[in-house]
């Protein structure tokens, strides 16, 4: 599987706009590597972008998204994509103030039963799997051509 992605590829996989992606880099939310002026995103960066996109689609304000991303980075100690790709299902639950990261269905049910406010739940494992599936299907649809070469060819 491909390990590095251009901004255009991240946009194609996640549905984010190029300007949002640039803004997130400028604000230090998702910071890719650089090759000259080009941004090069790792699989871990791509997974983070996908999680943030999912949170934003569900109406999560960017300030809370930052809190969630800091929590995930602190909790995992390694990249989100590496951690979530294991056998366990990782679920992020939050009421907007408190953040829970759970792998046990029983713990998730207990949190939901005892919640005093509505909870937002996202399966992080599913989000990362969807990104990887999109990458694989893009490769199959388009053969060995890179996304950038395809776009130029289509123009």
Phi, psi and omega in degrees: 000146180297140183253342183230142187224143175279169177301318180298322179291319178298317178299316181296321183282320188260339182085004177288157176276153178302323180294319177299315180299316178296317181297318179296323176294314181299327181269359178076020180282309172228113186249110179277170172285170181232144168233095188067240178266351183279140174269132179240116184263135176275173175299323178296317177299316181298319177297318178297316179299317180297318178296316179297317178300318179296316177298316180294320178300331180269011173085016180285128178292152184299327177300319178289325178299316178301318180297317179296314181297317177300317178300313181296318179296319179292317184292316185281318183075349172220181187295150179303315182297319179294317183291313186287339182285357177289189185286332184284153172267124178258128179238132176259126176236138178207148173256010181100339179244307181262141180242133177237140174238115187231150174242348183259128178300323180297316178296321179298314179297318179299317179298315181295322179294323184267001182289139178263350179229163174300144180247142172261127180237132178228132174274106181296323180299317179296319180299315179292320177298320179297319178298313180296321178295320178297321178295314179298316182292326176296320179295318181294317181296326190244009178062220185270357179293138176287158179301320183293319179294323178298316182297319180294320181296322182288336183288000000 
